[in-house]
Amino acid sequence: DIPYSQYLALLSAADAMVITSLRDGMNLTSHEYVICQREKKSPLVLSEFVGTYGSFNGGALGVNPMDTRAIAQAIKDALVMSDEEKLARWNLLHRQVLTNSASSFVSSFISDIESAHAEAERH
């Protein structure tokens, strides 16, 4: 184990992040990486099987973790990616991290419940 501050420093210094889980729920490592990349905006290579992949709307380079050639290609693509593409992808990722927080989920969930309740009362 390393101290959390060192972990965050490593995320900040990375030229790319590769997460190739075969199955994962809502692991927040990718979110931590995006926030730590405010300066560098390095790419994220993410397994298509992790819970956060679908919410990142094309910001991450998606890979099947069982396809080693695809992973190798995605790592190469991440390392040679233009600054413009890095910025565009990071902006997508960052927006998702900020707008899909626990508090925004709860607010949306409560709003949906209230709407459903009001609709049920009308009928």
DSSP file with accessible surface (Angstrom, degrees, kcal/mol):
  #  RESIDUE AA STRUCTURE BP1 BP2  ACC     N-H-->O    O-->H-N    N-H-->O    O-->H-N    TCO  KAPPA ALPHA  PHI   PSI    X-CA   Y-CA   Z-CA
    1    1 A D              0   0  216      0, 0.0     3,-0.0     0, 0.0     0, 0.0   0.000 360.0 360.0 360.0 147.5    0.0    0.0    0.0
    2    2 A I        -     0   0   86      1,-0.0     5,-0.1     2,-0.0     0, 0.0  -0.887 360.0 -87.7-121.3 156.8    1.0    3.6   -0.6
    3    3 A P    >>  -     0   0   73      0, 0.0     4,-2.0     0, 0.0     3,-0.6  -0.307  38.1-117.5 -61.1 147.9   -0.3    6.7    1.0
    4    4 A Y  H 3> S+     0   0  132      1,-0.3     4,-2.6     2,-0.2     5,-0.2   0.867 114.5  58.2 -56.6 -36.8   -3.3    8.2   -0.7
    5    5 A S  H 3> S+     0   0   87      1,-0.2     4,-2.0     2,-0.2    -1,-0.3   0.886 106.8  47.6 -63.4 -37.0   -1.4   11.4   -1.5
    6    6 A Q  H <> S+     0   0  104     -3,-0.6     4,-2.4     2,-0.2    -1,-0.2   0.887 109.4  53.9 -69.5 -38.9    1.2    9.3   -3.4
    7    7 A Y  H  X S+     0   0   58     -4,-2.0     4,-2.2     2,-0.2    -2,-0.2   0.941 110.4  46.3 -58.3 -47.2   -1.6    7.5   -5.3
    8    8 A L  H  X S+     0   0   49     -4,-2.6     4,-2.1     1,-0.2    -2,-0.2   0.880 110.0  54.1 -65.5 -36.0   -3.1   10.8   -6.4
    9    9 A A  H  X S+     0   0   57     -4,-2.0     4,-1.9    -5,-0.2    -1,-0.2   0.905 107.9  50.1 -64.0 -40.5    0.3   12.1   -7.4
   10   10 A L  H  X S+     0   0  114     -4,-2.4     4,-1.2     1,-0.2    -2,-0.2   0.912 109.9  50.5 -63.8 -42.1    0.8    9.0   -9.6
   11   11 A L  H  < S+     0   0   10     -4,-2.2     3,-0.2     1,-0.2    -1,-0.2   0.888 111.3  49.7 -61.9 -37.1   -2.6    9.5  -11.2
   12   12 A S  H  < S+     0   0   48     -4,-2.1    28,-0.2     1,-0.2    -1,-0.2   0.843 113.2  45.0 -69.8 -34.1   -1.6   13.2  -11.9
   13   13 A A  H  < S+     0   0   65     -4,-1.9    -1,-0.2    -5,-0.1    -2,-0.2   0.614  87.1 117.5 -86.6 -12.0    1.7   12.3  -13.5
   14   14 A A     <  -     0   0   24     -4,-1.2    28,-0.2    -3,-0.2     3,-0.1  -0.199  55.2-153.1 -64.3 143.8    0.5    9.4  -15.7
   15   15 A D  S    S-     0   0  103      1,-0.3     2,-0.3    27,-0.1    -1,-0.1   0.626  84.2  -8.8 -85.2 -17.7    0.7    9.6  -19.5
   16   16 A A        -     0   0   24     26,-0.2     2,-0.4     2,-0.0    -1,-0.3  -0.938  64.8-133.2-168.3 159.9   -2.3    7.3  -19.7
   17   17 A M  E     -a   44   0A  32     26,-1.7    28,-3.6    -2,-0.3     2,-0.5  -0.989  15.5-164.9-124.3 132.8   -4.5    5.2  -17.4
   18   18 A V  E     +a   45   0A  59     -2,-0.4     2,-0.5    26,-0.2    28,-0.2  -0.977   9.8 175.6-121.9 118.1   -5.4    1.6  -18.3
   19   19 A I  E     +a   46   0A  23     26,-2.7    28,-2.3    -2,-0.5    31,-0.1  -0.970   4.2 169.6-122.2 110.7   -8.2   -0.1  -16.4
   20   20 A T        +     0   0   58     -2,-0.5    26,-0.1    26,-0.2    28,-0.1  -0.253  12.1 161.5-120.7  46.5   -9.0   -3.6  -17.8
   21   21 A S        -     0   0   38      1,-0.1    28,-0.4    26,-0.1     3,-0.2  -0.337  35.3-147.3 -63.7 145.2  -11.3   -5.1  -15.3
   22   22 A L  S    S+     0   0  112      1,-0.3     2,-0.3    43,-0.1    -1,-0.1   0.802  86.2   4.4 -81.5 -30.8  -13.3   -8.1  -16.5
   23   23 A R  S    S+     0   0  223     -3,-0.0    -1,-0.3    27,-0.0     2,-0.3  -0.956  74.5 157.3-155.4 134.3  -16.2   -7.2  -14.2
   24   24 A D        -     0   0   44     25,-0.9    27,-0.4    -2,-0.3     0, 0.0  -0.991  26.3-149.5-156.8 148.6  -16.7   -4.2  -12.0
   25   25 A G  S    S-     0   0   49     -2,-0.3    26,-1.0    25,-0.1     2,-0.3   0.675  75.4 -33.1 -86.4-107.4  -19.5   -2.3  -10.4
   26   26 A M  S    S+     0   0  115     25,-0.2     2,-0.2    24,-0.1    -1,-0.0  -0.475  71.4 172.8-119.0  58.0  -19.0    1.4   -9.8
   27   27 A N        -     0   0   69     -2,-0.3     3,-0.4     1,-0.1     4,-0.2  -0.510  22.2-153.5 -66.3 133.3  -15.3    1.6   -9.1
   28   28 A L     >  +     0   0   93     -2,-0.2     4,-2.5     1,-0.2     5,-0.2   0.331  66.6 104.2 -97.8  10.7  -14.3    5.3   -8.9
   29   29 A T  H  > S+     0   0   32      1,-0.2     4,-2.5     2,-0.2    -1,-0.2   0.914  82.3  51.5 -56.7 -41.9  -10.6    4.9   -9.9
   30   30 A S  H  > S+     0   0    3     -3,-0.4     4,-2.2     1,-0.2    -1,-0.2   0.887 109.2  50.7 -64.9 -35.3  -11.4    6.3  -13.3
   31   31 A H  H  > S+     0   0   21     -4,-0.2     4,-2.2     2,-0.2    -1,-0.2   0.922 109.5  50.0 -67.0 -43.1  -13.1    9.3  -11.8
   32   32 A E  H  X S+     0   0   52     -4,-2.5     4,-2.5     1,-0.2    -2,-0.2   0.916 110.0  52.1 -60.4 -41.8  -10.2   10.0   -9.5
   33   33 A Y  H  X S+     0   0    2     -4,-2.5     4,-1.2    -5,-0.2    -2,-0.2   0.936 107.8  50.6 -60.8 -46.5   -7.9    9.8  -12.6
   34   34 A V  H >< S+     0   0    1     -4,-2.2     3,-0.7     1,-0.2    -1,-0.2   0.934 112.2  46.8 -59.0 -46.5  -10.0   12.3  -14.5
   35   35 A I  H >< S+     0   0   53     -4,-2.2     3,-1.1     1,-0.2    -1,-0.2   0.913 111.2  51.7 -64.0 -39.8   -9.9   14.8  -11.7
   36   36 A C  H 3< S+     0   0   26     -4,-2.5     3,-0.4     1,-0.3     4,-0.3   0.684 100.8  65.3 -70.1 -15.8   -6.2   14.3  -11.2
   37   37 A Q  T <X  +     0   0    0     -4,-1.2     4,-2.1    -3,-0.7    -1,-0.3   0.111  60.3 119.6 -95.3  22.5   -5.6   15.0  -14.9
   38   38 A R  T <4 S+     0   0  127     -3,-1.1    -1,-0.2     1,-0.2    -2,-0.1   0.843  85.1  34.8 -55.8 -33.2   -6.8   18.6  -14.8
   39   39 A E  T  4 S+     0   0  177     -3,-0.4    -1,-0.2   -27,-0.1    -2,-0.1   0.933 129.6  28.4 -86.9 -52.9   -3.3   19.7  -16.0
   40   40 A K  T  4 S-     0   0   86     -4,-0.3    -2,-0.2   -28,-0.2    -3,-0.1   0.828  77.9-156.0 -81.8 -36.8   -2.1   16.9  -18.4
   41   41 A K     <  -     0   0   47     -4,-2.1    49,-0.2     1,-0.2    48,-0.1   0.874  25.2-178.9  59.0  41.2   -5.5   15.6  -19.7
   42   42 A S        -     0   0    4    -28,-0.2   -26,-0.2   -30,-0.1    -1,-0.2  -0.379  29.3 -93.7 -71.3 151.7   -4.0   12.3  -20.5
   43   43 A P        -     0   0    6      0, 0.0   -26,-1.7     0, 0.0     2,-0.5  -0.183  27.1-137.6 -69.7 158.0   -6.2    9.6  -22.0
   44   44 A L  E     -a   17   0A   1     15,-0.4    17,-3.1   -28,-0.2     2,-0.6  -0.968   7.7-161.2-117.1 123.5   -8.1    6.9  -20.2
   45   45 A V  E     -ab  18  61A   0    -28,-3.6   -26,-2.7    -2,-0.5     2,-0.4  -0.941  23.8-177.2-102.5 121.6   -8.2    3.3  -21.6
   46   46 A L  E     -ab  19  62A   1     15,-2.5    17,-1.9    -2,-0.6   -26,-0.2  -0.974  29.6-113.2-133.3 134.2  -11.2    1.6  -20.0
   47   47 A S  E >   - b   0  63A   0    -28,-2.3     3,-1.3    -2,-0.4     6,-0.2  -0.337  22.1-134.3 -58.8 137.5  -12.7   -1.9  -20.1
   48   48 A E  T 3  S+     0   0   88     15,-2.7    -1,-0.1     1,-0.2    16,-0.1   0.599 102.5  63.9 -68.7  -8.2  -16.1   -2.0  -21.8
   49   49 A F  T 3  S+     0   0   82    -28,-0.4   -25,-0.9    14,-0.3    -1,-0.2   0.448  78.3 100.0 -97.9  -3.8  -17.1   -4.2  -18.9
   50   50 A V  S X> S-     0   0    8     -3,-1.3     3,-1.1   -27,-0.2     4,-0.5  -0.565  79.5-119.5 -85.1 153.4  -16.7   -1.7  -16.0
   51   51 A G  T 34 S+     0   0   40    -26,-1.0     4,-0.3   -27,-0.4     3,-0.3   0.808 109.6  51.7 -61.0 -31.9  -19.7    0.1  -14.6
   52   52 A T  T >> S+     0   0    3    -27,-0.3     4,-0.8     1,-0.2     3,-0.7   0.673  86.8  84.8 -81.9 -14.4  -18.4    3.6  -15.5
   53   53 A Y  G X4 S+     0   0   75     -3,-1.1     3,-1.3     1,-0.2     5,-0.3   0.913  87.9  50.7 -56.6 -46.7  -17.7    2.9  -19.1
   54   54 A G  G >< S+     0   0   60     -4,-0.5     3,-0.7    -3,-0.3    -1,-0.2   0.797 107.1  54.5 -64.9 -25.2  -21.2    3.5  -20.4
   55   55 A S  G <4 S+     0   0   29     -3,-0.7    -1,-0.3    -4,-0.3    -2,-0.2   0.627  90.5  75.1 -85.1 -10.4  -21.4    6.9  -18.6
   56   56 A F  G X< S-     0   0    1     -3,-1.3     3,-2.6    -4,-0.8    -1,-0.2   0.473  84.4-147.8 -86.4   0.1  -18.3    8.3  -20.2
   57   57 A N  T <   -     0   0   98     -3,-0.7    -3,-0.1     1,-0.3    -2,-0.1   0.794  69.8 -41.6  44.2  48.2  -19.9    8.9  -23.6
   58   58 A G  T 3  S+     0   0   51     -5,-0.3    -1,-0.3     2,-0.1    35,-0.1   0.495 109.7 113.9  84.3   1.7  -16.9    8.3  -25.8
   59   59 A G  S <  S+     0   0    1     -3,-2.6   -15,-0.4    33,-0.1     2,-0.2   0.856  70.9  58.1 -73.3 -33.3  -14.4   10.1  -23.6
   60   60 A A  S    S-     0   0    5     -7,-0.2     2,-0.8    -4,-0.1   -15,-0.2  -0.629  91.2-114.8 -94.3 154.1  -12.5    6.9  -22.8
   61   61 A L  E     -b   45   0A  22    -17,-3.1   -15,-2.5    -2,-0.2     2,-0.3  -0.806  40.4-143.6 -84.0 109.6  -10.9    4.5  -25.2
   62   62 A G  E     +b   46   0A  28     -2,-0.8     2,-0.3   -17,-0.2   -15,-0.2  -0.590  23.7 176.7 -83.0 138.6  -13.0    1.4  -24.7
   63   63 A V  E     -b   47   0A   4    -17,-1.9   -15,-2.7    -2,-0.3   -14,-0.3  -0.978  36.1-122.1-137.4 152.0  -11.4   -2.0  -24.9
   64   64 A N    >   -     0   0   54     -2,-0.3     3,-2.2   -17,-0.2     7,-0.2  -0.853  27.8-144.0 -85.5 118.1  -12.5   -5.6  -24.5
   65   65 A P  T 3  S+     0   0   17      0, 0.0    -1,-0.1     0, 0.0   -43,-0.1   0.633  96.9  58.6 -66.6  -8.8  -10.1   -6.8  -21.7
   66   66 A M  T 3  S+     0   0  131      1,-0.1     2,-0.9   -44,-0.1     3,-0.1   0.505  88.8  80.6 -93.5  -4.5   -9.8  -10.2  -23.2
   67   67 A D    <>  -     0   0   73     -3,-2.2     4,-2.1     1,-0.2     3,-0.2  -0.796  57.1-178.7-105.0  91.9   -8.5   -8.8  -26.5
   68   68 A T  H  > S+     0   0  108     -2,-0.9     4,-2.5     1,-0.2    -1,-0.2   0.839  80.9  54.8 -64.2 -32.1   -4.8   -8.2  -25.9
   69   69 A R  H  > S+     0   0  210      2,-0.2     4,-2.5     1,-0.2    -1,-0.2   0.912 108.3  48.8 -66.7 -40.6   -4.2   -6.8  -29.4
   70   70 A A  H  > S+     0   0   31      2,-0.2     4,-2.5     1,-0.2    -2,-0.2   0.892 111.0  50.7 -66.0 -37.4   -7.0   -4.2  -28.9
   71   71 A I  H  X S+     0   0   26     -4,-2.1     4,-2.6    -7,-0.2    -2,-0.2   0.943 110.5  48.9 -64.4 -46.1   -5.5   -3.2  -25.5
   72   72 A A  H  X S+     0   0   59     -4,-2.5     4,-2.4     1,-0.2    -2,-0.2   0.918 112.8  48.1 -59.5 -42.8   -2.1   -2.8  -27.1
   73   73 A Q  H  X S+     0   0   95     -4,-2.5     4,-3.1     1,-0.2    -1,-0.2   0.909 110.8  50.8 -65.4 -40.6   -3.6   -0.7  -29.9
   74   74 A A  H  X S+     0   0    8     -4,-2.5     4,-2.6     2,-0.2    -2,-0.2   0.901 109.7  50.2 -65.5 -38.8   -5.5    1.5  -27.4
   75   75 A I  H  X S+     0   0   61     -4,-2.6     4,-2.3     2,-0.2    -2,-0.2   0.941 112.5  47.3 -63.6 -44.5   -2.4    2.0  -25.3
   76   76 A K  H  X S+     0   0  124     -4,-2.4     4,-1.8     1,-0.2    -2,-0.2   0.945 112.3  49.8 -60.6 -47.2   -0.5    3.1  -28.5
   77   77 A D  H  X S+     0   0   67     -4,-3.1     4,-0.6     1,-0.2    -1,-0.2   0.896 111.0  50.2 -58.5 -40.8   -3.4    5.3  -29.5
   78   78 A A  H >< S+     0   0    0     -4,-2.6     3,-0.5     1,-0.2    -1,-0.2   0.909 111.1  48.1 -64.2 -40.9   -3.4    6.9  -26.0
   79   79 A L  H 3< S+     0   0   98     -4,-2.3    -1,-0.2     1,-0.2    -2,-0.2   0.751 118.9  37.8 -76.4 -23.4    0.3    7.6  -26.1
   80   80 A V  H 3< S+     0   0  103     -4,-1.8    -1,-0.2    -5,-0.2    -2,-0.2   0.353  86.2 132.1-106.8   6.5    0.4    9.2  -29.5
   81   81 A M    <<  -     0   0   15     -4,-0.6    -3,-0.1    -3,-0.5    -4,-0.0  -0.250  61.3-110.2 -61.7 141.5   -2.9   11.0  -29.2
   82   82 A S     >  -     0   0   52      1,-0.1     4,-2.5     4,-0.0     5,-0.2  -0.314  22.1-116.7 -68.6 155.6   -2.9   14.7  -30.3
   83   83 A D  H  > S+     0   0  117      1,-0.2     4,-2.4     2,-0.2     5,-0.2   0.862 115.6  56.3 -60.8 -35.3   -3.3   17.4  -27.6
   84   84 A E  H  > S+     0   0  142      2,-0.2     4,-2.4     1,-0.2    -1,-0.2   0.919 109.4  44.0 -64.5 -44.0   -6.6   18.4  -29.3
   85   85 A E  H  > S+     0   0   78      2,-0.2     4,-2.8     1,-0.2     5,-0.3   0.903 111.7  54.2 -68.6 -39.1   -8.1   14.9  -29.0
   86   86 A K  H  X S+     0   0   42     -4,-2.5     4,-2.8     1,-0.2    -2,-0.2   0.937 111.0  46.3 -57.0 -46.6   -6.8   14.6  -25.4
   87   87 A L  H  X S+     0   0   78     -4,-2.4     4,-2.7     2,-0.2    -2,-0.2   0.929 112.7  48.8 -63.1 -45.9   -8.5   17.8  -24.5
   88   88 A A  H  X S+     0   0   55     -4,-2.4     4,-1.7     2,-0.2    -2,-0.2   0.929 115.4  44.0 -61.4 -45.1  -11.8   16.9  -26.2
   89   89 A R  H  X S+     0   0   54     -4,-2.8     4,-2.4     2,-0.2    -1,-0.2   0.917 113.4  50.8 -67.0 -42.7  -11.9   13.5  -24.6
   90   90 A W  H  X S+     0   0   19     -4,-2.8     4,-3.5    -5,-0.3     5,-0.3   0.910 106.8  54.8 -63.2 -40.0  -10.9   14.8  -21.2
   91   91 A N  H  X S+     0   0   62     -4,-2.7     4,-2.3     1,-0.2    -1,-0.2   0.903 109.2  47.8 -60.0 -41.4  -13.7   17.5  -21.4
   92   92 A L  H  X S+     0   0   60     -4,-1.7     4,-1.9     2,-0.2    -1,-0.2   0.939 115.3  45.0 -61.6 -47.1  -16.2   14.7  -22.0
   93   93 A L  H  X S+     0   0    3     -4,-2.4     4,-2.5     2,-0.2    -2,-0.2   0.934 113.3  49.6 -62.6 -46.8  -14.9   12.7  -19.1
   94   94 A H  H  X S+     0   0   31     -4,-3.5     4,-2.5     1,-0.2     5,-0.2   0.913 109.1  51.8 -62.6 -42.4  -14.7   15.7  -16.7
   95   95 A R  H  X S+     0   0  137     -4,-2.3     4,-2.5    -5,-0.3    -1,-0.2   0.917 111.1  48.4 -60.6 -42.3  -18.2   16.8  -17.5
   96   96 A Q  H  X S+     0   0   32     -4,-1.9     4,-2.0     2,-0.2    -2,-0.2   0.907 110.4  50.6 -65.7 -41.4  -19.5   13.3  -16.7
   97   97 A V  H  < S+     0   0   18     -4,-2.5    -2,-0.2     1,-0.2    -1,-0.2   0.928 115.2  43.3 -62.8 -42.1  -17.6   13.1  -13.5
   98   98 A L  H  < S+     0   0   95     -4,-2.5     3,-0.5     1,-0.2    -2,-0.2   0.874 119.5  40.8 -72.7 -37.0  -18.9   16.4  -12.3
   99   99 A T  H  < S+     0   0   71     -4,-2.5    -1,-0.2    -5,-0.2    -2,-0.2   0.672 110.2  57.6 -89.1 -15.4  -22.5   15.9  -13.4
  100  100 A N  S  < S+     0   0   78     -4,-2.0    -1,-0.2    -5,-0.2    -2,-0.1  -0.258  76.3 137.9-109.2  48.4  -22.8   12.3  -12.3
  101  101 A S     >  -     0   0   43     -3,-0.5     4,-2.2     1,-0.1     5,-0.2  -0.335  69.8-103.7 -83.0 170.5  -22.0   12.7   -8.7
  102  102 A A  H  > S+     0   0   81      1,-0.2     4,-2.5     2,-0.2     5,-0.2   0.912 122.1  51.5 -61.3 -40.5  -23.8   11.0   -5.8
  103  103 A S  H  > S+     0   0   83      1,-0.2     4,-2.5     2,-0.2    -1,-0.2   0.901 109.3  48.9 -68.3 -36.8  -25.7   14.2   -5.0
  104  104 A S  H  > S+     0   0   39      2,-0.2     4,-2.4     1,-0.2    -1,-0.2   0.892 110.9  51.6 -69.4 -34.9  -26.8   14.7   -8.6
  105  105 A F  H  X S+     0   0  136     -4,-2.2     4,-2.8     2,-0.2    -2,-0.2   0.942 111.4  46.6 -63.2 -46.7  -28.0   11.1   -8.7
  106  106 A V  H  X S+     0   0   73     -4,-2.5     4,-2.9     2,-0.2     5,-0.3   0.930 112.7  49.7 -62.8 -44.0  -30.0   11.6   -5.4
  107  107 A S  H  X S+     0   0   81     -4,-2.5     4,-2.4     1,-0.2    -1,-0.2   0.928 114.0  45.1 -60.7 -44.5  -31.5   14.8   -6.7
  108  108 A S  H  X S+     0   0   64     -4,-2.4     4,-2.6     2,-0.2    -2,-0.2   0.912 113.1  50.8 -65.4 -42.3  -32.5   13.3  -10.0
  109  109 A F  H  X S+     0   0  108     -4,-2.8     4,-2.4     2,-0.2    -2,-0.2   0.935 111.8  46.6 -62.6 -45.7  -33.9   10.2   -8.2
  110  110 A I  H  X S+     0   0   80     -4,-2.9     4,-2.8     1,-0.2     5,-0.2   0.918 111.9  51.5 -64.3 -41.4  -36.0   12.3   -5.8
  111  111 A S  H  X S+     0   0   57     -4,-2.4     4,-2.4    -5,-0.3    -1,-0.2   0.921 110.1  49.3 -61.6 -42.6  -37.3   14.4   -8.7
  112  112 A D  H  X S+     0   0   97     -4,-2.6     4,-2.5     2,-0.2    -1,-0.2   0.905 111.5  49.2 -63.4 -40.7  -38.3   11.3  -10.6
  113  113 A I  H  X S+     0   0   88     -4,-2.4     4,-2.7     2,-0.2    -2,-0.2   0.931 111.2  49.2 -64.7 -44.3  -40.1    9.9   -7.6
  114  114 A E  H  X S+     0   0  127     -4,-2.8     4,-2.6     1,-0.2    -2,-0.2   0.907 111.8  49.3 -62.5 -40.2  -41.9   13.1   -7.0
  115  115 A S  H  X S+     0   0   68     -4,-2.4     4,-2.4     2,-0.2    -1,-0.2   0.919 112.0  47.9 -64.3 -44.1  -43.0   13.3  -10.7
  116  116 A A  H  X S+     0   0   65     -4,-2.5     4,-2.5     2,-0.2    -2,-0.2   0.907 112.5  49.6 -64.3 -39.3  -44.2    9.7  -10.6
  117  117 A H  H  X S+     0   0  109     -4,-2.7     4,-2.2     2,-0.2    -2,-0.2   0.934 111.3  48.2 -65.5 -45.0  -46.1   10.4   -7.4
  118  118 A A  H  X S+     0   0   36     -4,-2.6     4,-1.4     1,-0.2    -2,-0.2   0.908 112.2  50.0 -62.7 -40.4  -47.7   13.5   -8.8
  119  119 A E  H  X S+     0   0   83     -4,-2.4     4,-0.8     1,-0.2     3,-0.2   0.908 109.8  50.9 -63.9 -42.9  -48.7   11.6  -12.0
  120  120 A A  H >< S+     0   0   68     -4,-2.5     3,-0.6     1,-0.2    -1,-0.2   0.878 107.7  52.8 -64.2 -36.1  -50.2    8.8   -9.9
  121  121 A E  H 3< S+     0   0  142     -4,-2.2    -1,-0.2     1,-0.2    -2,-0.2   0.806 103.6  57.4 -69.4 -28.7  -52.3   11.3   -7.9
  122  122 A R  H 3<        0   0  165     -4,-1.4    -1,-0.2    -3,-0.2    -2,-0.2   0.704 360.0 360.0 -72.8 -22.2  -53.7   12.8  -11.1
  123  123 A H    <<        0   0  167     -4,-0.8    -3,-0.1    -3,-0.6    -4,-0.0  -0.391 360.0 360.0-103.9 360.0  -55.0    9.4  -12.2
